[in-house]
Amino acid sequence: MSKRLESLQSPADLAKFSYPELEELAGEIRGFLIEKVSKSGGHLGPNLGVVELTIAIHRTFESPKDTVLFDTGHQSYVHKILTGRAQGFDKLRQRGGIAGYPNRAESEHDVIENSHASTALSWADGIARGNAINGQSDRTVVCVVGDGALTGGMSWEALNNIASSENLNLIIVVNDNERSYSPTIGGLATYLSTLRATSGYEKFLEWGKGVLEKTPVVGTPIFETLHGVKKGIKDIIAPQGMFEDLGLKYLGPIDGHDIGAVEKSLQSAKHFGAPVIVHVITEKGRGYAPAVNDEAEKFHAVGIVDPVTGIPVSKSNPSWTSVFSDELVSLGAKRKDLVAITAAMLGPTGLDKFQEHFPERTIDVGIAEQHAATSAAGLAFTGLHPVVAVYSTFLNRAFDQLLLDVALHKAGVTFVLDRAGVTGDDGPSHHGIWDLALTGIVPTLHVAAPRDGERVRETLRESIDISDAPSLIRFPKGAVGPDIPAFERRDGIDVLYRGESADILLISIGAMAHLCVEAAAQAYREGVGVTVIDPRWVKPLPASLVTMARRYKSVVVVEDGIRHGGIASTISEMFRDANLGVPIHSIGVPLTFIEHSKRSEILSDLGITAKNISNQLVTWSSSVKDDLTPAAMQLPLDESVDRKPNR
Ligand SMILES: Cc1ncc(C[n+]2csc(CCOP(=O)(O)OP(=O)(O)O)c2C)c(N)n1
């Protein structure tokens, strides 16, 4: 780390540098980011793009007295460096190291613990209003929001509200790099590109001011008049309507890599005393050729890469995403009614391949999961079958639309949730641990949790055949393991492992299957007979689950989601309704926010490992008293169930 970088302990330290020194500092920060992020993985492209912008913000405002907010928060690395956290980058996104998003526990300069896009303007509105109500008129709220995040509905709800208040000390910095992951598309993106094309406009005003001010007496008043009709002039040069018609003062467009120019605009905005939009143009991945040349995503988010070439260090194994992606393409060739919808995440959800083959049937709605869900209901109404692919964590946002627009209308829509379960390094708001509980309460919805690649393909095929109700498939992040074949399927339930005795029925949900099979094998060595089954479709659950469970002394459910309201809880309700008294235990995620760290570390903390599951099975088996053995045990054993362990 350079001496200059090392010397940065607080934003106030930036004041000592001249502009040429600041430019050097920007270069050093870029080198530092490339070095550190290439080792740990993270959001490289977005941060390389905001180096000068973040420097200018921290030189103009006094954080934490002034509040600096970053929408989504993935572009806050430079902010972290400037607020004394450069040392923490050795363990970026790792256990004990700094988070990939703002985090209050790390610094008084971090306010929103975000990661979900389009919320920052609402935070900014609330904080600025709070400051006004508290009489703290010396405080400014600065909110950096990307052109991608501006496509989210919440951003517009906030803008509408902010515009209604003239006395808020609130500056909205639109960081326009023309990209979400991929190029930002839609009407707003087109509008921003029109604004970008007006870069000569501010210069024209400056020139006009210079000339007119030199004209004695009438000069300044004429300039004021000219400025007064600014909007009109701008509308002639380029349509300026939207922001100013909303009642928001607009400054820009400004070169976001020119620290002096950005500071000048921020200074004018600061003294305006009402909400101002400062439109800044930046380049995603700036200063790093592999990122700039990455047409698809500009290194939006990378894994561990060679810092010189930007090439991933290790070859990745086939992922859950790629299995889904390939299957959807092959289904798309047969089924002309299939339409794919992404919320600004074409590549990460694997829909990029579908787009290559069927561009006319691929829709990118922007960061707008709510709209994606309801629009899918509309598409289904016309006889098409939409496949909405989003990360599990982002479906949270579209719950009402899933419930009332899709499910109530029994729309034949397939939702595909990637990154379900504990995800790891992206922290508390990125875990996909709520989906099973949330979707469990949606009438008409079918939910599948495939355990392996073959089941992803199979449940996807089954799901697109459901035309009179919505369906949803969820699978985790990362490499998909080998297929786990069933040696028997009964009423849709796969039997994966047969215990020698009927001690425990282990119900494995989704990708927990390999752990469960291993745990059952270990428990067998301890003399406990465990039969492992996988229902594949966890909603609705087949009624035969009750019949099956009657034969066992206890039932255990293992799921990669919150235990509270999850599948175990649905099953125990089912058993209660059927008057089945068999004890039921559950292993899953407790109701808590889980900090960033590797998925394997978190699962181990939570006891979701083969060893721990097996220990639990042994303990639970020994705790079942024989006199509590369910009456149903007296039922004749199913002849077809061979009691020998087969794995
Ligand atoms: C609700 C939600 N949906 C999807 C995402 C995934 N996501 C993270 S960053 C991003 C693009 C953000 O683009 P922009 O705001 O322009 O910031 P940039 O990375 O270009 O600086 C997306 C889609 C998210 N964070 N939140």
The ligand as an SDF file (V2000), in Angstrom:
LIG
                    3D

 26 27  0  0  0  0  0  0  0  0999 V2000
  -33.3640   -5.5350   -5.7510 C   0  0  0  0  0  0  0  0  0  0  0  0
  -32.0820   -5.9190   -6.4270 C   0  0  0  0  0  0  0  0  0  0  0  0
  -32.1120   -6.6030   -7.5690 N   0  0  0  0  0  0  0  0  0  0  0  0
  -30.9650   -6.9630   -8.1790 C   0  0  0  0  0  0  0  0  0  0  0  0
  -29.7570   -6.6140   -7.6460 C   0  0  0  0  0  0  0  0  0  0  0  0
  -28.4530   -7.0870   -8.2900 C   0  0  0  0  0  0  0  0  0  0  0  0
  -27.6120   -5.9570   -8.6790 N   0  0  0  0  0  0  0  0  0  0  0  0
  -26.5780   -5.5490   -7.9320 C   0  0  0  0  0  0  0  0  0  0  0  0
  -25.8190   -4.2260   -8.5530 S   0  0  0  0  0  0  0  0  0  0  0  0
  -26.8150   -4.2180   -9.9020 C   0  0  0  0  0  0  0  0  0  0  0  0
  -26.6080   -3.1980  -10.9720 C   0  0  0  0  0  0  0  0  0  0  0  0
  -26.5170   -1.8570  -10.3960 C   0  0  0  0  0  0  0  0  0  0  0  0
  -26.3140   -0.9210  -11.4170 O   0  0  0  0  0  0  0  0  0  0  0  0
  -26.0500    0.5700  -11.0120 P   0  0  0  0  0  0  0  0  0  0  0  0
  -26.9800    0.9830   -9.9610 O   0  0  0  0  0  0  0  0  0  0  0  0
  -26.0570    1.3700  -12.2570 O   0  0  0  0  0  0  0  0  0  0  0  0
  -24.6160    0.5620  -10.3570 O   0  0  0  0  0  0  0  0  0  0  0  0
  -23.2140    0.2910  -11.0620 P   0  0  0  0  0  0  0  0  0  0  0  0
  -22.8150   -1.0810  -10.6880 O   0  0  0  0  0  0  0  0  0  0  0  0
  -23.3550    0.4530  -12.5410 O   0  0  0  0  0  0  0  0  0  0  0  0
  -22.3130    1.2930  -10.4760 O   0  0  0  0  0  0  0  0  0  0  0  0
  -27.7610   -5.2270   -9.8260 C   0  0  0  0  0  0  0  0  0  0  0  0
  -28.7900   -5.5080  -10.8340 C   0  0  0  0  0  0  0  0  0  0  0  0
  -29.7730   -5.9040   -6.4360 C   0  0  0  0  0  0  0  0  0  0  0  0
  -28.6470   -5.5570   -5.8040 N   0  0  0  0  0  0  0  0  0  0  0  0
  -30.9400   -5.5620   -5.8570 N   0  0  0  0  0  0  0  0  0  0  0  0
  1  2  1  0
  2  3  1  0
  2 26  2  0
  3  4  2  0
  4  5  1  0
  5  6  1  0
  5 24  2  0
  6  7  1  0
  7  8  2  0
  7 22  1  0
  8  9  1  0
  9 10  1  0
 10 11  1  0
 10 22  2  0
 11 12  1  0
 12 13  1  0
 13 14  1  0
 14 15  2  0
 14 16  1  0
 14 17  1  0
 17 18  1  0
 18 19  2  0
 18 20  1  0
 18 21  1  0
 22 23  1  0
 24 25  1  0
 24 26  1  0
M  CHG  1   7   1
M  END
$$$$
